[in-house]
Amino acid sequence: MPIAEILSQGEEIVGGQTTDSNAAWLSRRLRDLGCDVRRHTAVGDRLDDLVHVMGEIANRAEVCIGSGGLGPTSDDLTAAAVAEAFDMPLQFDAVAWQQIETFFAQRQRPLPAINRKQAWLPRGAQRLDNTCGTAPGFALQTGTCRWFFLPGVPFEMRAMFESAVVPLLRRHYTLVPQRTVVLHTFGLGESAIAEALQTLPLPPGVRLGYRARHSEVQVKLTFPPDEAATQRERLVASFAAQLGDAVFAITEEETAEKHPGELASVVHTLIAARGWSLAAWETWSKGRFTSYCASYPWLVASGYGARFDPVPARSRGETTRLQDDIAATAIQCAHSLREQYHCDIGLAQLHTPASDDAAAGVILHTALVFPGSRTYQEKRRVHGTLARQAEHAALWMLDSLRRALRDTA
């Protein structure tokens, strides 16, 4: 696996005005191909800084993908930096200039004189044709590092990477991608997961990583290319067993973005497999559950109330009675939803204050009624800001539905 780095050029990236989406996309593609991406470096529009960074990368990486700095203006410095860093003076590329002229002629636009700058490439570099814009890219070798410099415009960069860089990488390296398996979890914090997994040994070459998102914590196991499938499956199964029902999906990393281990997607698969329909009522989540499921045909009806507080809780005894009452009320609500909308599942989530202290959050009471009047109930606490409580109330509603469906034949 060649060691790879990504170099981004642009003051707008360093200054925070632009998110470096190119680096994220390149990292995913390089890892999918079988490169070991070690670093991202971003440099502003300063020639000395670019020259210095290129010298550093040349001594530690085997592949470097640069993006940006190939335009016609004075702040586009990539070609000049390469010329100085690697003693490769710029020379005029007539073919590149002809391609730029053709680009403007086809669009019946005048060709500014400053665009001629884009046709000056480092001597000895291989031109990479740009089929989507005016900036040609280029590739070169310095010592053990192979460089590819691409435009900063995302759709131009991606097209050039696929058409020019990928074939060159495959020509010069035997690329065998690693396999990454992602365990998607909900309900446990990152530290709790790490503590639960610390007793499980990792075989040599297997890496363990975590990624916390607003709706889940992902546990990522990355295996070397030659890891046997049976060993990989055995390790994944042991990690999943250690985390129990907090694991709601297991995916390959390359499919995680296309078919996410999102709770709503998992719930959809479970309900669709049964051909069931559902009606829901939510309070504290304020319609967020509905927003997660609105595109699925099995959600036939939903609604929410701004608050649900039928009895003021002024004492501990009253609070206890209220919680008992609200649990029963949630079941009644779920029954009513099934009957009113003639659906298979009634789902209601109501809430009560956790205490007189608002910072303590609220207690969520989730009730489900299935065909045959089978019931399922859960009680959870959420706290934090009101927005965070509402979001987590919707997610707990989804997760309660997932757990109940898993246990329902």
C-alpha positions as CSV (number, residue, x, y, z in Angstrom):
1,M,0.0,0.0,0.0
2,P,1.7,3.2,-1.1
3,I,1.9,5.9,1.5
4,A,-0.2,8.8,0.2
5,E,-0.7,12.5,1.2
6,I,-3.0,15.2,0.0
7,L,-1.8,18.8,-0.6
8,S,-4.4,21.6,-0.9
9,Q,-3.5,25.1,-2.0
10,G,-5.6,28.2,-1.4
11,E,-5.9,31.0,1.0
12,E,-9.7,30.5,1.2
13,I,-9.1,26.9,2.6
14,V,-6.5,28.0,5.2
15,G,-8.7,31.0,6.2
16,G,-11.8,28.8,6.7
17,Q,-13.9,30.5,4.0
18,T,-14.0,27.2,2.0
19,T,-14.4,23.7,3.3
20,D,-11.7,21.4,1.8
21,S,-14.2,18.9,0.3
22,N,-11.6,17.9,-2.3
23,A,-9.3,16.4,0.4
24,A,-12.1,14.4,1.9
25,W,-13.2,13.0,-1.5
26,L,-9.6,12.2,-2.5
27,S,-9.0,10.4,0.8
28,R,-11.9,8.2,0.3
29,R,-11.0,7.4,-3.3
30,L,-7.4,6.7,-2.5
31,R,-8.2,4.4,0.3
32,D,-10.8,2.6,-1.9
33,L,-8.1,2.0,-4.4
34,G,-5.6,0.7,-1.9
35,C,-3.4,3.6,-0.8
36,D,-2.5,4.4,2.8
37,V,-3.5,8.0,3.3
38,R,-1.4,9.5,6.1
39,R,-1.7,13.3,6.0
40,H,-3.7,16.3,4.7
41,T,-1.8,19.6,4.3
42,A,-3.3,22.9,3.4
43,V,-1.1,25.9,2.4
44,G,-2.2,29.4,1.6
45,D,-1.1,31.6,-1.4
46,R,2.5,31.9,-0.3
47,L,5.2,30.6,-2.6
48,D,7.9,30.0,0.1
49,D,5.4,27.9,2.2
50,L,4.4,25.8,-0.8
51,V,8.1,25.1,-1.7
52,H,8.9,24.1,1.8
53,V,5.9,21.8,2.2
54,M,6.6,20.1,-1.1
55,G,10.1,19.4,0.0
56,E,8.9,17.8,3.2
57,I,6.3,15.6,1.4
58,A,8.8,14.5,-1.2
59,N,10.9,12.9,1.6
60,R,8.1,10.9,3.3
61,A,5.3,10.0,0.8
62,E,5.1,7.7,-2.2
63,V,2.1,9.4,-3.7
64,C,0.9,13.0,-3.3
65,I,-2.3,14.4,-4.8
66,G,-2.3,18.2,-5.0
67,S,-5.4,20.2,-5.7
68,G,-5.8,23.9,-6.5
69,G,-3.5,26.7,-7.5
70,L,-3.6,25.9,-11.3
71,G,-5.6,28.9,-12.4
72,P,-4.5,32.0,-14.4
73,T,-4.4,34.5,-11.6
74,S,-1.5,35.8,-9.5
75,D,-2.5,33.7,-6.4
76,D,-2.3,30.4,-8.3
77,L,1.2,29.3,-7.4
78,T,1.3,25.5,-7.7
79,A,3.3,25.3,-11.0
80,A,5.8,27.9,-9.8
81,A,6.3,26.2,-6.5
82,V,7.0,22.9,-8.2
83,A,9.5,24.5,-10.5
84,E,11.4,26.0,-7.6
85,A,11.1,23.0,-5.2
86,F,12.3,20.4,-7.7
87,D,14.4,22.5,-10.1
88,M,12.0,22.0,-12.9
89,P,11.8,25.3,-14.8
90,L,8.5,26.2,-16.4
91,Q,8.2,25.7,-20.1
92,F,5.4,26.5,-22.5
93,D,3.2,23.5,-23.5
94,A,1.7,24.2,-26.9
95,V,-0.9,21.4,-26.7
96,A,-2.1,22.7,-23.4
97,W,-2.5,26.2,-24.9
98,Q,-4.4,24.8,-27.9
99,Q,-6.8,23.0,-25.5
100,I,-7.4,26.3,-23.6
101,E,-8.0,28.2,-26.9
102,T,-10.5,25.5,-28.0
103,F,-12.3,25.6,-24.7
104,F,-13.0,29.4,-25.1
105,A,-13.8,29.1,-28.8
106,Q,-16.4,26.4,-28.3
107,R,-18.1,28.6,-25.8
108,Q,-17.8,31.7,-28.0
109,R,-16.0,33.6,-25.3
110,P,-13.0,35.9,-25.6
111,L,-9.8,34.4,-24.4
112,P,-8.1,36.6,-21.7
113,A,-4.3,36.9,-22.1
114,I,-3.7,35.8,-18.5
115,N,-4.9,32.3,-19.3
116,R,-1.7,31.7,-21.2
117,K,-0.1,31.3,-17.7
118,Q,-1.9,27.9,-17.4
119,A,0.0,26.5,-20.4
120,W,3.3,26.9,-18.6
121,L,4.1,23.6,-17.0
122,P,7.2,22.2,-15.1
123,R,9.8,20.8,-17.5
124,G,9.6,17.1,-17.6
125,A,6.1,16.9,-16.1
126,Q,3.4,14.8,-17.8
127,R,0.4,16.9,-18.8
128,L,-3.0,15.8,-17.6
129,D,-5.7,17.0,-19.9
130,N,-8.7,18.8,-18.5
131,T,-11.9,17.9,-20.3
132,C,-14.1,20.1,-18.1
133,G,-12.1,23.4,-17.7
134,T,-9.1,25.4,-18.7
135,A,-6.5,24.3,-16.1
136,P,-4.4,21.3,-17.2
137,G,-3.0,19.2,-14.5
138,F,0.4,17.5,-14.5
139,A,2.2,14.5,-13.0
140,L,5.8,14.0,-12.1
141,Q,8.3,11.9,-10.1
142,T,10.7,13.2,-7.6
143,G,12.8,10.6,-5.9
144,T,10.4,8.0,-4.5
145,C,7.4,10.3,-4.5
146,R,5.0,10.4,-7.4
147,W,3.0,13.7,-7.7
148,F,-0.3,14.5,-9.3
149,F,-1.5,18.1,-9.4
150,L,-5.2,18.7,-10.2
151,P,-7.5,21.7,-10.5
152,G,-9.2,22.9,-7.4
153,V,-12.7,23.1,-9.0
154,P,-14.3,19.9,-7.5
155,F,-16.0,18.6,-10.7
156,E,-12.8,19.2,-12.7
157,M,-10.6,17.6,-10.1
158,R,-12.8,14.5,-9.8
159,A,-13.0,14.0,-13.6
160,M,-9.2,14.3,-14.0
161,F,-8.6,12.0,-11.1
162,E,-10.7,9.3,-12.5
163,S,-9.6,9.7,-16.2
164,A,-5.9,10.3,-15.6
165,V,-4.7,9.6,-12.1
166,V,-6.4,6.3,-11.4
167,P,-4.9,4.6,-14.6
168,L,-1.4,5.9,-13.7
169,L,-1.7,4.7,-10.1
170,R,-2.7,1.3,-11.3
171,R,0.2,1.2,-13.8
172,H,2.8,2.0,-11.2
173,Y,1.5,0.2,-8.1
174,T,-0.2,-3.1,-7.3
175,L,-3.2,-1.7,-5.4
176,V,-5.1,-4.0,-3.1
177,P,-7.6,-2.1,-0.9
178,Q,-8.0,-2.8,2.7
179,R,-11.4,-3.9,4.0
180,T,-13.1,-1.8,6.6
181,V,-16.2,-3.0,8.5
182,V,-18.3,-0.5,10.3
183,L,-20.4,-1.4,13.4
184,H,-23.1,1.3,13.7
185,T,-24.2,1.8,17.4
186,F,-26.8,3.9,19.2
187,G,-27.3,4.6,22.8
188,L,-23.7,4.2,24.1
189,G,-21.2,7.0,24.2
190,E,-17.8,6.7,22.6
191,S,-15.9,6.2,25.9
192,A,-18.4,3.6,27.0
193,I,-17.9,1.7,23.8
194,A,-14.1,1.9,24.0
195,E,-14.2,0.6,27.6
196,A,-16.4,-2.3,26.6
197,L,-14.1,-3.3,23.8
198,Q,-10.7,-2.9,25.5
199,T,-10.6,-6.5,26.6
200,L,-10.9,-7.8,23.0
201,P,-7.5,-8.5,21.4
202,L,-6.8,-7.2,17.9
203,P,-4.9,-9.5,15.5
204,P,-1.7,-8.0,14.0
205,G,-2.4,-5.6,11.2
206,V,-6.0,-4.9,12.2
207,R,-6.8,-1.3,13.2
208,L,-9.7,-0.1,15.5
209,G,-11.1,3.4,15.1
210,Y,-14.2,5.3,16.2
211,R,-16.3,8.0,14.5
212,A,-18.9,9.9,16.6
213,R,-21.8,11.4,14.8
214,H,-24.9,13.1,16.1
215,S,-27.0,10.0,15.7
216,E,-24.5,7.2,16.3
217,V,-21.0,6.1,17.2
218,Q,-19.3,4.0,14.5
219,V,-16.8,1.4,15.4
220,K,-14.5,0.8,12.5
221,L,-12.3,-2.3,12.0
222,T,-9.8,-2.1,9.2
223,F,-8.3,-5.3,8.0
224,P,-5.2,-5.9,5.9
225,P,-5.8,-7.0,2.3
226,D,-4.7,-10.6,3.0
227,E,-6.9,-11.1,6.0
228,A,-9.0,-14.3,5.6
229,A,-12.7,-13.7,5.3
230,T,-13.5,-16.2,8.1
231,Q,-11.1,-14.4,10.5
232,R,-12.6,-11.1,9.6
233,E,-16.1,-12.3,10.2
234,R,-15.2,-13.9,13.5
235,L,-13.7,-10.7,14.8
236,V,-16.6,-8.6,13.7
237,A,-19.0,-11.0,15.4
238,S,-17.1,-10.9,18.6
239,F,-17.1,-7.1,18.7
240,A,-20.8,-7.0,17.9
241,A,-21.6,-9.5,20.6
242,Q,-19.6,-7.4,23.1
243,L,-21.7,-4.3,22.3
244,G,-25.0,-6.2,22.3
245,D,-28.2,-4.6,21.0
246,A,-26.5,-1.2,20.8
247,V,-25.3,-2.3,17.3
248,F,-28.1,-1.6,14.9
249,A,-26.3,-2.1,11.6
250,I,-23.0,-3.6,10.2
251,T,-21.8,-2.3,6.8
252,E,-18.7,-2.2,4.6
253,E,-17.2,1.2,4.7
254,E,-17.5,1.7,1.0
255,T,-21.3,1.3,1.3
256,A,-21.7,3.3,4.4
257,E,-22.4,6.6,2.5
258,K,-24.5,5.0,-0.2
259,H,-26.6,2.8,2.1
260,P,-26.1,4.3,5.5
261,G,-26.5,2.5,8.8
262,E,-29.0,5.2,9.7
263,L,-31.6,4.2,12.1
264,A,-34.4,5.2,9.8
265,S,-33.0,3.1,7.0
266,V,-32.7,0.0,9.3
267,V,-36.2,0.5,10.6
268,H,-37.5,0.8,7.1
269,T,-35.9,-2.5,6.1
270,L,-37.5,-4.2,9.1
271,I,-41.0,-2.9,8.5
272,A,-40.9,-3.3,4.8
273,A,-40.0,-6.9,5.2
274,R,-43.2,-7.5,7.1
275,G,-45.4,-5.4,4.9
276,W,-46.7,-3.5,7.9
277,S,-47.9,0.1,8.3
278,L,-47.5,2.5,11.2
279,A,-49.1,5.6,12.7
280,A,-47.2,7.6,15.3
281,W,-47.6,10.4,17.9
282,E,-44.7,12.3,19.3
283,T,-44.4,15.1,21.8
284,W,-40.9,16.1,22.9
285,S,-39.3,15.3,19.5
286,K,-41.6,17.9,17.9
287,G,-42.0,16.2,14.5
288,R,-38.5,15.1,14.0
289,F,-39.4,11.4,14.0
290,T,-41.9,12.2,11.2
291,S,-39.2,14.0,9.3
292,Y,-36.9,10.9,9.4
293,C,-39.7,8.6,8.1
294,A,-41.8,10.9,5.9
295,S,-40.4,9.4,2.7
296,Y,-41.3,5.8,3.6
297,P,-44.7,4.4,2.5
298,W,-45.4,2.6,5.7
299,L,-45.8,5.8,7.7
300,V,-49.6,6.3,7.1
301,A,-50.2,9.0,9.8
302,S,-48.3,11.0,12.4
303,G,-48.7,14.0,14.6
304,Y,-47.3,15.8,17.6
305,G,-48.3,18.0,20.4
306,A,-46.2,20.8,21.8
307,R,-46.4,19.5,25.3
308,F,-48.0,16.7,27.3
309,D,-48.4,17.5,31.0
310,P,-51.8,16.4,32.2
311,V,-51.1,16.6,35.9
312,P,-48.8,19.2,37.5
313,A,-45.9,17.4,39.4
314,R,-45.4,19.2,42.6
315,S,-44.2,16.4,44.8
316,R,-42.2,13.2,44.5
317,G,-45.3,11.1,45.1
318,E,-47.2,13.0,42.4
319,T,-44.3,12.5,40.0
320,T,-44.3,8.8,40.6
321,R,-48.1,8.6,40.0
322,L,-47.7,10.7,36.9
323,Q,-45.1,8.5,35.4
324,D,-47.3,5.4,36.0
325,D,-50.2,7.2,34.5
326,I,-48.3,8.4,31.4
327,A,-46.9,4.9,30.7
328,A,-50.5,3.6,30.6
329,T,-51.6,6.7,28.6
330,A,-48.8,6.0,26.0
331,I,-50.1,2.4,25.5
332,Q,-53.7,3.7,25.2
333,C,-52.5,6.3,22.6
334,A,-50.7,3.6,20.6
335,H,-53.9,1.4,20.6
336,S,-56.0,4.4,19.5
337,L,-53.6,5.1,16.6
338,R,-53.9,1.5,15.3
339,E,-57.7,1.6,15.4
340,Q,-58.1,5.1,14.0
341,Y,-55.8,4.6,11.0
342,H,-56.3,0.9,10.5
343,C,-52.6,0.2,10.5
344,D,-50.4,-2.6,11.9
345,I,-48.3,-0.6,14.4
346,G,-49.3,2.2,16.8
347,L,-46.3,4.1,18.2
348,A,-46.6,6.8,20.8
349,Q,-43.8,8.7,22.7
350,L,-44.8,10.9,25.6
351,H,-42.7,12.6,28.2
352,T,-42.6,13.8,31.8
353,P,-40.0,16.1,33.5
354,A,-37.1,14.2,35.0
355,S,-37.3,16.5,38.1
356,D,-38.1,20.1,39.0
357,D,-34.7,21.0,37.6
358,A,-35.0,21.8,33.9
359,A,-31.3,20.8,33.4
360,A,-32.2,17.2,34.3
361,G,-34.1,16.9,31.1
362,V,-37.1,14.8,30.5
363,I,-38.2,11.1,30.7
364,L,-39.4,9.7,27.4
365,H,-42.1,7.0,27.6
366,T,-42.3,5.0,24.3
367,A,-45.1,2.6,23.7
368,L,-45.8,0.3,20.7
369,V,-48.8,-1.9,19.9
370,F,-48.4,-4.6,17.2
371,P,-50.8,-7.0,15.5
372,G,-52.4,-9.3,18.1
373,S,-52.3,-6.4,20.6
374,R,-48.7,-7.2,21.6
375,T,-47.2,-4.3,23.4
376,Y,-43.6,-3.0,23.9
377,Q,-42.6,-0.2,26.2
378,E,-39.3,1.7,27.0
379,K,-38.4,4.6,29.3
380,R,-35.4,6.8,28.6
381,R,-34.0,10.1,29.8
382,V,-32.7,12.9,27.5
383,H,-31.0,16.0,28.6
384,G,-28.9,18.9,27.3
385,T,-30.2,21.8,25.2
386,L,-33.8,21.7,24.1
387,A,-32.7,21.2,20.5
388,R,-30.5,18.3,21.6
389,Q,-33.3,16.8,23.6
390,A,-35.8,17.0,20.7
391,E,-33.3,15.3,18.3
392,H,-32.4,12.5,20.7
393,A,-36.1,12.0,21.5
394,A,-36.7,11.3,17.8
395,L,-33.7,9.0,17.6
396,W,-34.8,7.0,20.7
397,M,-38.2,6.7,19.2
398,L,-36.6,5.1,16.1
399,D,-34.4,2.9,18.2
400,S,-37.2,1.7,20.4
401,L,-39.1,0.8,17.2
402,R,-36.0,-1.1,15.9
403,R,-35.6,-3.1,19.1
404,A,-39.3,-3.9,19.2
405,L,-39.4,-5.0,15.6
406,R,-36.3,-7.2,16.1
407,D,-38.0,-9.0,19.0
408,T,-41.3,-9.3,17.1
409,A,-41.7,-12.2,14.7
